[in-house]
């Protein structure tokens, strides 16, 4: 099969040959059928074009690739496991960029149980880091539905959240040190396993959550936690978000930091799950308008009794209508899967309009009430769908089209629906992107909602570190790449 013409898409042929020589045949892809999976996102059809995917297997190779691209003025799109949902990992359609994938950088460089750290390269899948930590009796607590596929470099670059942020914090809180290849190819080695370091600016924080627009994370030192010896999971039925927030407060009063995750699901999430994944079953005998999935971890065997006692007290107070605590690992896995499968359920069910918002925990119920009312008034019959991390204020608010609407017609209303939802979010002191990032999806909305001074500071940081705009241009900030030299 013929390869794409580099000249026709603006990437110089001599650069392509130099890049291929860096890694040899194992480290690049240039056939369209091999490149295609890297150019399309798994959800929402973000697509682009590139003549070349580079796959270095070391920081040294990555550094040389970036240096050569910088020399030729060719933009790069860093990519990890390609599990993002905002178009941050896809090239633009004009084919002017190359993709730099870290999926061959898979080394776990060191595990230090005494220091509670693990040092890993960017391409190590999240699940492998979790497994390596468990082998030494430790926990790496970032937990996502995509953890078998997503890679730690991407997790860091998007400041991934997940279901255990309530107890352990987001990825940002778990990174002690970074190694980063800068836009000119130089390597910043900040792989320090320090809990305290006040010697100047904390440079690693600039790159965490930057979505690859300031450099490419090549390795990281991560914090590990004690591995809980006991875990319990419950599913409870509640009347609404207000009761769920009050329940969270009661549980934290009685169980403290042992409350690891606290996930809210609207009843429609379960109904749609049963429709497209019939292997799932209803967790409770009666139907409730809202559900909360609760996980608690700790070192003591009495954890189950403590959770049950707290839930009985919540029932007596009227916060909980019914509850089940998993009695086996199989039942626990089934309850967790109801939450973990929500991303795939939406993909199978139909066209929805996605929102990854956060508001102060105390205002979750107000957000839900106001957003529901505004959308139902504007789109009678709209099918409301919401789930998320009540403990950290992050709600995935993803309405589907009314049953009598064509899906494409509803999707054409995206800008209007976004404005309704995000206006309420901002009025409540929230964020339009809690854990998915801005990517290409939220560029215009970031400009609309962020203060001018905030956008100016972001642009100044970008210009200072990446003056030629070669790192993931047109993501996070609306800046198009410079034309490549030919």
HELIX and SHEET records of a PDB file:
HELIX    1   1 UNK A    6  UNK A    9  1                                   4    
HELIX    2   2 UNK A   13  UNK A   23  1                                  11    
HELIX    3   3 UNK A   25  UNK A   27  5                                   3    
HELIX    4   4 UNK A   32  UNK A   39  1                                   8    
HELIX    5   5 UNK A   59  UNK A   72  1                                  14    
HELIX    6   6 UNK A  126  UNK A  135  1                                  10    
HELIX    7   7 UNK A  152  UNK A  157  1                                   6    
HELIX    8   8 UNK A  165  UNK A  168  1                                   4    
HELIX    9   9 UNK A  171  UNK A  174  5                                   4    
HELIX   10  10 UNK A  204  UNK A  207  1                                   4    
HELIX   11  11 UNK A  241  UNK A  255  1                                  15    
HELIX   12  12 UNK A  256  UNK A  258  5                                   3    
HELIX   13  13 UNK A  267  UNK A  276  1                                  10    
HELIX   14  14 UNK A  303  UNK A  317  1                                  15    
HELIX   15  15 UNK A  329  UNK A  340  1                                  12    
HELIX   16  16 UNK A  342  UNK A  349  1                                   8    
HELIX   17  17 UNK A  361  UNK A  363  5                                   3    
HELIX   18  18 UNK A  364  UNK A  378  1                                  15    
HELIX   19  19 UNK A  390  UNK A  392  5                                   3    
HELIX   20  20 UNK A  407  UNK A  411  1                                   5    
HELIX   21  21 UNK A  414  UNK A  427  1                                  14    
HELIX   22  22 UNK A  443  UNK A  449  1                                   7    
HELIX   23  23 UNK A  452  UNK A  465  1                                  14    
SHEET    1   A 4 UNK A  28  UNK A  29  0                                        
SHEET    2   A 4 UNK A  53  UNK A  54 -1                                        
SHEET    3   A 4 UNK A  98  UNK A 101  1                                        
SHEET    4   A 4 UNK A  76  UNK A  79  1                                        
SHEET    1   B 5 UNK A 108  UNK A 112  0                                        
SHEET    2   B 5 UNK A 117  UNK A 121 -1                                        
SHEET    3   B 5 UNK A 215  UNK A 223 -1                                        
SHEET    4   B 5 UNK A 175  UNK A 182 -1                                        
SHEET    5   B 5 UNK A 187  UNK A 190 -1                                        
SHEET    1   C 2 UNK A 138  UNK A 139  0                                        
SHEET    2   C 2 UNK A 225  UNK A 226 -1                                        
SHEET    1   D 7 UNK A 322  UNK A 325  0                                        
SHEET    2   D 7 UNK A 230  UNK A 238 -1                                        
SHEET    3   D 7 UNK A 290  UNK A 298 -1                                        
SHEET    4   D 7 UNK A 259  UNK A 266 -1                                        
SHEET    5   D 7 UNK A 386  UNK A 389 -1                                        
SHEET    6   D 7 UNK A 394  UNK A 397 -1                                        
SHEET    7   D 7 UNK A 356  UNK A 358 -1                                        
END                                                                             
